[in-house]
Amino acid sequence: MTERTNHTLAVKTTKVEILSSEERLPIKVKEDVFLVRGAKRGAICDTNAGNVYSINEFAVKVIAGQQDDPEYQAQLQQMGLTNGERPVPQEVKRAEPKLNFVWFEIISDDCNESCAHCYAESMPPSHRKALGIENGDNPQILDPRPKLKVEEWQRLIREAFDLGCRQCQFIGGEPFVYHDGGKRVIDLAAYAKEVGFEFIEIFTNATLLNTGTIQRIKELGVHMAVSLYSSVPDVHNSITHLPRSHQMTTNNLKRLKEAEVPTRVESVLMHANQHTVAQTMIFIDELGFEPHNPDVLRPKGRGDNPEIQPDDEYLVRYGLMLGPNFSAPKRVFERYSSSHSCLAGKITITDRGDILPCIFSRDQVTGNVVKAGSLKAVLEKDPINDIWTTTKDDVLVCQDCEYRYVCFDCRPLSQGANGGREYQRAPYPRCTYNPYEGEWGGGTWKLDENGNPYYDETLKPIIEKVRSDGNLGAQTKGH
Amino acid sequence: MKEAVLEKPTIELVTPPITIENCKPICEPVCAPSIWPNFCGPTQCSPAKDRCSPDCGPDTNCRPSNW
């Protein structure tokens, strides 16, 4: 298990309050209602109603029984948040997550596109040849280990199911490029269906679909996820580096729609397409799919390039948490306090058999199914279980925040934003809350050269501008 | 010995109400990677419905807007 230690922290050269291990424990104030203390303020999480309340430090003291305020105590009782019981600190137990989702990365290197931001650094074999990178020539660029055969994929699909997993996604590279022994991705999806998987999705650029394939997808009940980077063909094609890819993708999206295949359309926000985000969402809507905000580029693989990151204003508008907006259903509170909000129970299996905690965590190989002999043998080891049970209590800064048991977390994003350091401890880079001051919107958290967190105020003017425009970012729309 | 209260304690709800208007933003992915399937899906999270599915949450991978 990760060693969990307290730390010291300076913000603007001023020492700030760091929660002790005891102060980090949630306090049960009533059945299913908890007080969570932050360094400055506190949060009441009512897991019955799913509501989260922000309270100041004086309220924390009143609820914790350190101060008296009969009027306030009566107000809380009237709101159904307390019932006069004595507050009791609750030990937080780590969960023992079971496998519940697998990304089968059946083809890691090969894709008919060569996207500017690809986390797996995939490209067509012909591009590699042109670049002088061929199989085995440069192990640092292309893994020389043999790829899993179709029979091995089938064995892994079966084993994952036998371990209790019922949901999976086939991804690459481009999964529709995959072929081995006359089998293609749709055959593996059919096998997963036959084995008993209840949710099967293929993540694709949709350029290689044909009528027969779409019909088979429909018959199997397979879900599709399709990348579309812009409504503007030249912008999309400049990202994929495949001429006419926009036309091929949109044509096949229309065919998927006509065939009533459950399909979601996903986009990634980067510098090249930032100016077309709004019109792309309209375009996706007009195609008949549910539009939603793009995923801001994660600095992984070829995406780890400052030149292709979106401008700060777009990052602030689409990627940052600018204000509090939390909910606390019971299972969210229970899960986030005992295991990782995202990673628990999930794995990626690459085409060389490596087990990663997620598709973006390329450097966190927690085992190899070929070496270990089975998936079960890898999942019984500490590395993956340690990652599955990492919580905000382990993350710098977040561990001192009162919202730590109701807030989402992304480890590869945090690591990527901090120069690839501290996979399990790097502060979450898209939060603007300063729990030591109890204030939102002053900056974002980063690690300095010594690995200590600091509140970087570089983005503060842009955050203020976006807030004054009335756009509080994607997180607070509708709030 | 309890201290005297020098300032007034406060309380502020920071959970948005689940309504037709904010159903979609609540379920919209923000921080979660786009590669995540959204098991909740448009059929459950669409504003055409009067609220997000009660099944929205970490198990369904339906991301609340603050994720």
Chai-1 contact restraints between the chains, C-beta under 6 A:
chainA,res_idxA,chainB,res_idxB,connection_type,confidence,min_distance_angstrom,max_distance_angstrom,comment,restraint_id
A,N51,B,T15,contact,1.0,0.0,6.0,A-B,restraint_1
A,V52,B,V14,contact,1.0,0.0,6.0,A-B,restraint_2
A,V52,B,T15,contact,1.0,0.0,6.0,A-B,restraint_3
A,Y53,B,I11,contact,1.0,0.0,6.0,A-B,restraint_4
A,Y53,B,L13,contact,1.0,0.0,6.0,A-B,restraint_5
A,S54,B,E12,contact,1.0,0.0,6.0,A-B,restraint_6
A,S54,B,V14,contact,1.0,0.0,6.0,A-B,restraint_7
A,I55,B,I11,contact,1.0,0.0,6.0,A-B,restraint_8
A,N56,B,T10,contact,1.0,0.0,6.0,A-B,restraint_9
A,F58,B,E7,contact,1.0,0.0,6.0,A-B,restraint_10
A,F58,B,P9,contact,1.0,0.0,6.0,A-B,restraint_11
A,A59,B,P9,contact,1.0,0.0,6.0,A-B,restraint_12
A,A59,B,T10,contact,1.0,0.0,6.0,A-B,restraint_13
A,V62,B,P9,contact,1.0,0.0,6.0,A-B,restraint_14
A,Q67,B,K2,contact,1.0,0.0,6.0,A-B,restraint_15
A,Q67,B,E3,contact,1.0,0.0,6.0,A-B,restraint_16
A,Q67,B,V5,contact,1.0,0.0,6.0,A-B,restraint_17
A,D68,B,K2,contact,1.0,0.0,6.0,A-B,restraint_18
A,D69,B,V5,contact,1.0,0.0,6.0,A-B,restraint_19
A,D69,B,P9,contact,1.0,0.0,6.0,A-B,restraint_20
A,Y72,B,P9,contact,1.0,0.0,6.0,A-B,restraint_21
A,Q169,B,P37,contact,1.0,0.0,6.0,A-B,restraint_22
A,E201,B,P37,contact,1.0,0.0,6.0,A-B,restraint_23
A,F203,B,I35,contact,1.0,0.0,6.0,A-B,restraint_24
A,E266,B,S34,contact,1.0,0.0,6.0,A-B,restraint_25
A,E290,B,P42,contact,1.0,0.0,6.0,A-B,restraint_26
A,H292,B,E28,contact,1.0,0.0,6.0,A-B,restraint_27
A,N293,B,E28,contact,1.0,0.0,6.0,A-B,restraint_28
A,D295,B,P33,contact,1.0,0.0,6.0,A-B,restraint_29
A,D295,B,S34,contact,1.0,0.0,6.0,A-B,restraint_30
A,P324,B,V14,contact,1.0,0.0,6.0,A-B,restraint_31
A,N325,B,S65,contact,1.0,0.0,6.0,A-B,restraint_32
A,N325,B,N66,contact,1.0,0.0,6.0,A-B,restraint_33
A,F326,B,V14,contact,1.0,0.0,6.0,A-B,restraint_34
A,F326,B,N66,contact,1.0,0.0,6.0,A-B,restraint_35
A,S327,B,T15,contact,1.0,0.0,6.0,A-B,restraint_36
A,S327,B,P64,contact,1.0,0.0,6.0,A-B,restraint_37
A,P329,B,G57,contact,1.0,0.0,6.0,A-B,restraint_38
A,V332,B,G57,contact,1.0,0.0,6.0,A-B,restraint_39
A,R335,B,P58,contact,1.0,0.0,6.0,A-B,restraint_40
A,I359,B,I35,contact,1.0,0.0,6.0,A-B,restraint_41
A,F408,B,C31,contact,1.0,0.0,6.0,A-B,restraint_42
A,F408,B,W67,contact,1.0,0.0,6.0,A-B,restraint_43
A,C410,B,C31,contact,1.0,0.0,6.0,A-B,restraint_44
A,R430,B,C31,contact,1.0,0.0,6.0,A-B,restraint_45
A,A474,B,V30,contact,1.0,0.0,6.0,A-B,restraint_46
A,Q475,B,V30,contact,1.0,0.0,6.0,A-B,restraint_47
A,Q475,B,S65,contact,1.0,0.0,6.0,A-B,restraint_48
A,Q475,B,N66,contact,1.0,0.0,6.0,A-B,restraint_49
A,K477,B,P25,contact,1.0,0.0,6.0,A-B,restraint_50
A,G478,B,E21,contact,1.0,0.0,6.0,A-B,restraint_51
A,G478,B,N22,contact,1.0,0.0,6.0,A-B,restraint_52
A,G478,B,P25,contact,1.0,0.0,6.0,A-B,restraint_53
A,H479,B,P16,contact,1.0,0.0,6.0,A-B,restraint_54
